[in-house]
């Protein structure tokens, strides 16, 4: 399986970002309903509490690693979307959405 087939220049990223966000939004909305525990939490939150560790997110990091392995072995789009979705969950669980300033690599 040859996965490094297409280039990722700025033009390609700009042309396809909306499509990627739409796929992530679909993954987000489906998972939000599928894994809803109650109005405040998803099962992901409950699992993080059970396998908490120091930061409470070791399970999510392990899940990302699982999907990285699946992508490496099978090259499936859905595994990349899962990685993006679980990364978003980590971003939320880390409270980064509450920051006024974000740690970004951008030209200022």
Backbone torsions as a table, in degrees:
resi	resn	phi	psi	omega
1	UNK	NA	127.2	-178.4
2	UNK	-106.6	107.8	-174.0
3	UNK	-98.3	-22.0	-176.6
4	UNK	-90.9	58.0	-170.9
5	UNK	-92.6	-31.0	-172.9
6	UNK	-119.6	147.3	178.9
7	UNK	-79.9	157.7	-178.5
8	UNK	-121.7	53.1	177.8
9	UNK	-73.9	171.1	-176.9
10	UNK	-58.0	-40.6	-179.5
11	UNK	-61.3	-45.9	179.4
12	UNK	-62.6	-41.0	179.5
13	UNK	-66.1	-42.5	-179.9
14	UNK	-65.5	-39.4	-177.7
15	UNK	-69.9	-23.0	-172.3
16	UNK	-115.5	-1.2	-175.8
17	UNK	-63.3	-39.1	-179.2
18	UNK	-65.6	-39.2	177.5
19	UNK	-62.8	-43.7	178.8
20	UNK	-62.0	-46.4	179.1
21	UNK	-61.1	-37.9	177.6
22	UNK	-62.9	-43.5	178.4
23	UNK	-64.4	-39.6	178.0
24	UNK	-67.1	-40.8	178.0
25	UNK	-61.0	-42.7	177.4
26	UNK	-61.8	-43.5	177.3
27	UNK	-61.5	-43.4	-179.8
28	UNK	-61.4	-49.2	-176.5
29	UNK	-68.1	-41.8	178.4
30	UNK	-63.8	-47.1	179.8
31	UNK	-65.1	-36.6	179.4
32	UNK	-61.4	-37.7	176.5
33	UNK	-79.3	-42.6	-175.5
34	UNK	-65.0	-38.1	-173.5
35	UNK	-109.7	20.4	-179.7
36	UNK	-67.0	126.0	175.4
37	UNK	-91.9	-48.0	174.7
38	UNK	-158.8	-167.9	-177.3
39	UNK	-67.0	-22.0	-176.1
40	UNK	-99.4	-26.0	-170.6
41	UNK	-138.0	154.7	167.1
42	UNK	-103.2	169.1	176.5
43	UNK	-60.2	-29.5	176.5
44	UNK	-56.0	-41.1	178.7
45	UNK	-64.5	-43.3	179.7
46	UNK	-65.1	-39.8	178.3
47	UNK	-64.5	-42.8	178.2
48	UNK	-60.3	-35.1	178.0
49	UNK	-69.2	-33.8	178.9
50	UNK	-75.3	-39.9	-178.4
51	UNK	-109.7	42.2	-168.0
52	UNK	-57.0	-52.5	-171.6
53	UNK	63.8	-163.5	-176.6
54	UNK	-69.6	-40.0	-175.2
55	UNK	-100.6	-14.0	-179.2
56	UNK	82.5	5.7	-177.1
57	UNK	-128.1	13.5	-179.1
58	UNK	-58.9	-36.9	179.4
59	UNK	-63.0	-41.0	179.4
60	UNK	-64.7	-41.6	177.6
61	UNK	-62.1	-41.1	177.3
62	UNK	-64.0	-37.7	178.5
63	UNK	-65.9	-39.9	175.8
64	UNK	-61.0	-42.0	178.9
65	UNK	-62.7	-38.7	178.0
66	UNK	-59.8	-46.9	-179.1
67	UNK	-70.4	-29.5	173.0
68	UNK	-62.3	-42.8	177.5
69	UNK	-64.3	-41.8	177.7
70	UNK	-62.7	-41.5	178.5
71	UNK	-63.3	-43.8	179.6
72	UNK	-59.5	-40.7	-177.3
73	UNK	-78.5	-35.6	-171.1
74	UNK	-119.1	-18.8	179.0
75	UNK	64.8	32.4	-176.5
76	UNK	-88.5	137.6	177.3
77	UNK	-58.6	-41.8	-175.2
78	UNK	-61.7	-28.8	177.6
79	UNK	-70.6	-36.9	174.7
80	UNK	-64.5	-39.2	178.8
81	UNK	-65.8	-36.4	176.4
82	UNK	-65.1	-42.2	178.1
83	UNK	-59.4	-45.2	179.3
84	UNK	-62.8	-42.4	-178.3
85	UNK	-66.1	-44.7	178.6
86	UNK	-68.3	-30.0	173.9
87	UNK	-65.8	-38.4	176.2
88	UNK	-63.5	-41.7	177.6
89	UNK	-61.2	-42.8	177.0
90	UNK	-60.7	-41.8	179.7
91	UNK	-60.1	-43.8	177.9
92	UNK	-66.9	-47.7	-177.5
93	UNK	-63.2	-29.1	177.2
94	UNK	-77.9	-6.1	178.8
95	UNK	76.7	12.7	-177.6
96	UNK	-65.6	-24.6	178.3
97	UNK	-66.7	-15.0	-179.8
98	UNK	-90.3	-9.9	-177.7
99	UNK	-69.7	141.0	173.5
100	UNK	-76.0	-43.0	178.3
101	UNK	-111.6	140.6	-178.2
102	UNK	-113.4	145.2	-179.8
103	UNK	-78.8	92.1	-174.3
104	UNK	-121.6	151.4	170.3
105	UNK	-97.8	87.7	179.9
106	UNK	-134.1	150.0	175.8
107	UNK	-75.7	129.2	-177.2
108	UNK	-111.9	NA	NA
